[in-house]
Amino acid sequence: MRVLLQGKRESLSVGTCVIAEGAETALVVDLHAHLPAAVNVRVQDAPSDWKLRVLRGSSDGTRSSESAGQHAIDAEGRTEPFTLLPGTYAFVLVGSLDARGSRRDLQHMLGRAELGASEKRTLEFAYRPRRLELIVRRADGSLVREATRVRAVESGAIHQPTIGEGGALVFDPGPIGSFFLRIENQRYPDSEAEIEPSPGSEAWKLEVQLAR
């Protein structure tokens, strides 16, 4: 079954039915568990002209990569009310200008929420950027200094660093939740594990030694 939600077609698996040859079958489908949730979002201290991107999560809530829409934010950090199908979502602030006026995509993970069918929710987030300085050493001890060779992936939000002093790669803002690094086409950590930011609200540093 396909439904139309805010002008976007959504595919829903609502059940299966086997019809024998020559038989007449009546199929009753209960869509109550699939009715959209109504959502209002407010982001405290959101930068002007940034937008809210919503990413759909996997069933276990550990990954969010499929876009479920993008919404404008007013001067008070609020979006217009919108609807989402039941499930787990990540909420990401996205902008196109960094602090120096350079053009690049900026993404800031705000948090996740699980929405139930027909639920009405007001979600409150705060923009609390943290600077991350990253030192990456190859197996031979040399530094990875090229910013284009490194990405931080945080629940579907991709962070791009700039080049800092002393060979550091700077994420400003950096990830605020668990993430992994993509370095020269290698994943770090090289398993399903992820990096947890250090406690606190101030800038933090991380040094990585590649195995190969």
C-alpha positions in Angstrom: 0.0 0.0 0.0 1.2 3.5 -0.8 0.0 6.6 0.9 0.5 10.3 0.2 2.0 12.2 3.2 2.7 15.9 2.8 3.0 15.4 -1.0 5.5 12.6 -0.6 4.6 9.0 -1.4 5.4 6.6 1.4 5.5 2.8 1.2 3.9 0.9 4.1 3.9 -2.9 4.7 0.6 -3.5 6.3 0.2 -7.3 5.9 0.0 -10.2 3.5 -2.8 -12.2 2.0 -2.8 -15.4 0.1 -5.8 -15.8 -2.3 -6.5 -19.3 -3.5 -7.5 -19.8 -7.2 -11.2 -19.3 -7.7 -11.7 -18.0 -4.1 -13.3 -14.8 -3.0 -11.4 -13.1 -0.2 -12.2 -10.1 2.0 -9.1 -8.3 3.3 -9.4 -5.9 6.3 -6.4 -3.6 6.8 -6.0 -1.8 10.1 -4.0 1.4 9.5 -4.2 2.7 13.1 -0.6 1.8 13.9 0.6 3.7 10.8 -1.2 7.0 11.3 1.2 10.0 11.3 2.3 11.8 14.4 1.9 15.6 14.6 5.2 17.3 15.5 6.2 20.8 16.5 9.9 21.6 16.9 11.7 24.4 18.6 15.5 24.8 18.6 16.9 27.2 21.2 19.7 29.5 19.9 19.4 28.2 16.3 21.5 30.2 13.8 19.5 32.4 11.5 18.7 31.0 8.0 19.5 27.4 9.1 17.0 24.6 8.5 15.9 21.5 10.3 16.5 18.2 8.6 14.7 15.1 9.7 16.3 11.7 9.1 14.5 8.4 9.4 16.1 5.8 11.7 16.4 2.1 11.5 14.2 -0.2 13.5 16.7 -0.3 16.4 17.2 3.4 16.4 21.0 3.2 16.0 21.2 4.6 12.5 19.4 7.4 10.7 20.2 8.1 7.1 17.1 8.4 5.0 15.8 11.9 4.7 12.3 12.4 6.0 12.0 16.1 5.1 13.6 19.5 5.7 11.8 22.5 7.4 12.4 26.2 7.8 13.0 27.7 11.2 11.6 31.1 12.2 13.4 33.8 14.2 12.3 32.1 17.5 13.7 28.7 16.4 10.4 27.2 15.6 9.2 25.1 12.6 5.7 25.0 11.2 3.8 21.9 12.5 4.5 18.8 10.3 3.7 15.1 10.4 5.9 12.0 10.4 5.0 8.3 10.2 5.6 6.4 13.5 9.2 5.5 14.0 12.6 6.7 15.3 14.0 10.0 13.8 17.1 12.1 14.1 16.9 15.9 14.0 19.8 17.8 12.4 20.4 21.5 11.9 21.8 22.3 8.5 23.4 25.5 7.2 25.5 26.7 4.3 27.9 29.3 5.9 30.6 28.7 8.4 31.8 31.3 10.9 34.4 32.7 8.4 31.8 33.1 5.7 33.1 30.2 3.7 30.5 28.3 1.7 30.1 24.7 2.8 27.4 22.5 4.3 27.3 22.6 8.1 25.4 20.0 10.1 24.7 19.9 13.8 23.0 16.8 15.4 20.3 17.9 17.8 19.0 14.6 19.0 16.6 11.7 18.3 13.0 11.0 19.1 10.7 8.0 18.8 7.2 8.9 17.6 4.1 6.8 18.0 1.0 6.6 15.8 -1.3 9.6 16.1 1.0 11.1 18.7 1.2 14.9 19.2 4.6 16.0 20.3 6.5 19.2 20.9 10.2 18.6 20.7 12.6 21.0 22.3 16.3 21.1 21.3 19.2 23.5 21.9 22.0 24.5 19.5 25.1 23.8 21.6 28.1 23.6 19.2 31.4 22.1 20.4 34.7 22.4 18.6 36.6 19.2 18.0 40.3 19.2 17.1 41.4 15.9 15.5 44.9 14.6 15.0 45.1 11.6 12.6 48.3 9.6 12.3 48.9 6.9 9.7 50.6 3.6 10.6 54.0 5.1 9.7 53.5 8.0 12.0 52.8 10.7 9.3 49.9 13.1 9.8 46.8 13.1 7.7 46.6 16.9 6.9 44.1 16.9 4.1 40.7 17.9 5.3 39.0 16.4 2.3 40.2 12.9 3.3 38.3 12.9 6.6 34.7 12.9 7.6 32.8 12.4 10.9 29.5 10.6 10.5 27.0 11.1 13.2 23.7 9.2 12.8 23.6 10.2 9.1 24.9 13.8 9.6 28.3 14.2 7.9 30.7 16.7 9.4 33.5 18.2 7.2 36.7 19.5 9.0 38.9 22.5 8.2 42.7 22.6 8.5 43.9 24.0 11.8 47.2 24.7 13.4 49.9 22.0 14.0 48.3 19.5 11.7 45.0 19.4 13.5 41.8 18.9 11.6 39.1 21.1 13.1 35.3 20.3 13.3 33.5 23.5 14.3 30.9 22.6 15.2 31.8 19.0 15.9 29.7 15.9 16.7 27.7 16.0 19.9 26.6 12.4 19.8 28.2 9.1 19.0 29.9 9.0 15.6 32.6 7.3 13.6 35.3 8.7 11.3 35.8 8.0 7.6 39.5 8.5 7.0 41.0 7.9 3.5 38.2 5.5 2.8 38.8 3.7 6.0 36.3 3.5 8.9 37.5 4.3 12.4 36.8 2.5 14.6 36.9 -0.4 12.0 34.0 -2.2 13.6 30.4 -1.3 14.5 31.7 0.6 17.5 31.5 4.4 17.6 33.3 7.3 19.3 31.6 9.0 22.2 32.3 12.7 22.7 34.1 13.7 25.9 31.9 15.0 28.8 31.4 18.7 29.1 30.4 21.6 26.9 33.8 23.0 25.9 36.0 22.2 22.9 37.7 18.8 23.0 40.6 17.0 21.3 41.0 13.5 19.8 44.0 11.7 18.5 43.6 8.7 16.1 46.3 6.2 15.1 45.4 4.2 12.0 46.3 0.6 11.9 47.3 0.6 8.3 
